Amino acid sequence: MHFRHASDIWRDFPALSAGILHAEGIHRDVSVDAHVAAFEAAAKARLAASSEAEFPEIQAWRRAFSRLGLKPTQYRSASEALLRRFRNDGSLPRIHPVIDLCNAASLAFAIPIAVFDLSKVADHLQVRYASGSEIYTTFSGETEHPEQHEVIFADEEGRAHARRWTNRQSGYSAVGSETTAVLIVAEALHPGGEVGVRRLVEQLETAIRAIWSVDPRSAILNGSFPRFDF
């Protein structure tokens, strides 16, 4: 299996940096409370100084969504949506330990993170422009087809595992109680984004190793090194 961004994504968004983590041996019977608390404390400190809309990480995704023809206040990156909810509610709902950990890391770094159950992905996962024929399954089980030229995460069978790039993942490959292997993808578009992505991946890798006693593999992707094999 492999993960990559299509060449025209790198061409159109040359500032893109992506951090990838592959981990096996994931299960629910762990506590991530200490790591989540540390990430949330960092997010609270930053939100105390300014709103998420002022963060350069969020502004970069808003510009990208506008460029793709999306209203950035209607379709928000996953990190912006999480930060807004966290600022308003003071906490995030608990879903699954690996999701809770990645959501908290996304808050701390203001960088969107996607987590996929690899048992639901066919052969590879590619970030590319949609043809419009791909199949996307919502969390309620409904079927949608992405718009033409929409940025999606797609596999070999033409299944879209995320729509509008970092806006919304699919319920089909969402992490659940039976998940054992995950692919974690963090993406940034702001100036200096690779530094933040690298720090995020390092901290997540350390946390996953400590929590699940597994040895994840990771990589930082850019236009010169666009593919991760696992």
C-alpha angles and dihedrals in degrees: 000000000000143000127216146148116242116253093247090057089057089045094052096038106033092164090065118124122182132192119200131196126184116193133174128189094051118157140156100248098093139085120239095173098115094049093044091050092052093050092045091051089056091050093049091052092052094045090051088064099044143346121269090250088070095053112109089223091059095041090055092055091047090055091049093050090049090051089053091053096257125131102241093212091051098043111035130185113256092251093053092048091051093047092050091051092045092049092050100040103027092229144040127238116259113243111158128338095252092046092046090051094048093045090053091048089050089054093050095049099029087228121130115245126194122197120196131191100231094207086072097050120091114222100309145007119226132180104220146136113283124242090206095245096089121112121237123186119206123217088257091055099254121139122235136174118222118238117261111273092014112140110247142165104242136178134208093277094054095254114148110223093183135019131213090016105268097006107087136003125210124258088222096074098027116135113260143164093289096049116122104157126045140181114211119199124189119184133187134182103179124106109279090016095143090065092055093043091050092051091046093051092047092052094045091048091051091048095048092049091051097042101043100023090232133128109238123196121225143181140181112228129204138153092287095046105031104155136070119193120199 
